[in-house]
């Protein structure tokens, strides 16, 4: 069992092309022997964004605080504290901070499963 305060988990810059002002903490992941999912906490600075991308697995997202938009293909949807977002596999998406403070959200992804293409864990920095 892992029980820690989230701030004790190091954060690092998201270094993927297309990301700006974005940091991630791998709160629970493969190193914790989690068999099915990784839980990451993203923090996006004002004006920052995650890369615009798609992949063969889903995301489950819960916005903790801040304001922004999530891009679903070409459509933007406003998000704020308490918003829940489900990103289906292979959907082009991006999270952007449109507010004056940090945009923070939890993002859960599945670990690689039989028949799924690509490595979920490496896609947005949680190794």
N, C-alpha and C positions, 0 to 999 in steps of 0.2 A: 504494500500500500504506500502511496506517496501522498504526503500532506505537507504542503509548503505555502507560504505567502507568494503570490504571483511576482512581487518585486524581487524575490530572491532568485528568480530564474533570469539569466542574462538575456538582454535583447540585442538584436543585431540588425544592421541595415539590410533591407531587401535589395539585393544586388542584381536583380533581373533587369534586362533591358526594358525600358518603358516605365520603371518605377521611379518615383521622386518623393522624398520626404517621408519614407515609409520604413517602419521598424517592426520586427516580429519577435515574439517569445514563443518557444515551443514548450508550452506548459505541461503537456503529456504527450509522449511520443514513443517511438520504437525503443529508445534507450531506457524507458520505464517499463518495458515488457508489456505495453498495452497491445492486446492482440488484434484489435479491430480498427481503432480510430486514433488520430492525433488531434489534440486541441491546441490551437495557436491563438495568441492574442496579438492583434495588429494595432499599431498606433500610427496614424497618418497626420502629419503636420498640416497646418492651414495652407491651402493651395497645393498640397501633395496628393499623390494617387498611387494605387497599385498598378501593375502593368495591365494593359488591355490584352486579354488572352482567353483561351479556351483549352479544355482538356477532357479526357474521357472519364472523369469521376465528378461526383457531386460535391457541393459545399453546403454546410448548414451554418448560418451566420446569425449572431445576436449582437445588436449594437448596444454597447455599454454607455457611451456618452459622445457628445459632439453632434455635428450636422454635416450632411453630405448628400451625395447622390450615388446610386449604383446604376451602372450602365448595363442594360439587358439588350444585347445586340446594338441597335441604334437608338433605343429608347432609354431615357433617364427617369429614374424614380427617386423621389426625395426619401432620405433616411435620417433618423435621429434616435436618441436613446429609447430603447424598448422595441425598435423595429426588428422584425425577424425576416430573414431572407433565405430562400432556398434557391440555389443555383444548380439547375440540372446539368448532367454531363453534356459536354460538347457545346455549351452555350457561351458565346462571347460575353465577357463581363469585365467590369472594372469598378473599383470603389474610389471615389474622389471626395476630398474634404472641401466643403464650400463654406465652412464656418470660420470663426475667429479663434477657436481653441482646437485642441487635438480631437480627432475622430478615433475612437477606440472601439474595437469589436472583437468578439470571439469567433473563431472559424474552426469548424470541425471538418476533417476529411477522412475518408476511409483509407486504410492501408491497402497496398496492392492486392487484388483479388484475382482468382482464376478467370482468364478470358479478358481482363482489362488491359488496355494498352497504356504504357507510360508509368512512370514512378510518381505517385501522388506526393510523396514526402518531399522530393527535391523541387517540385514545381514552384513552391512559394517559401522556400527556406525553412525547413524543420527537419534537421538531420541528426 
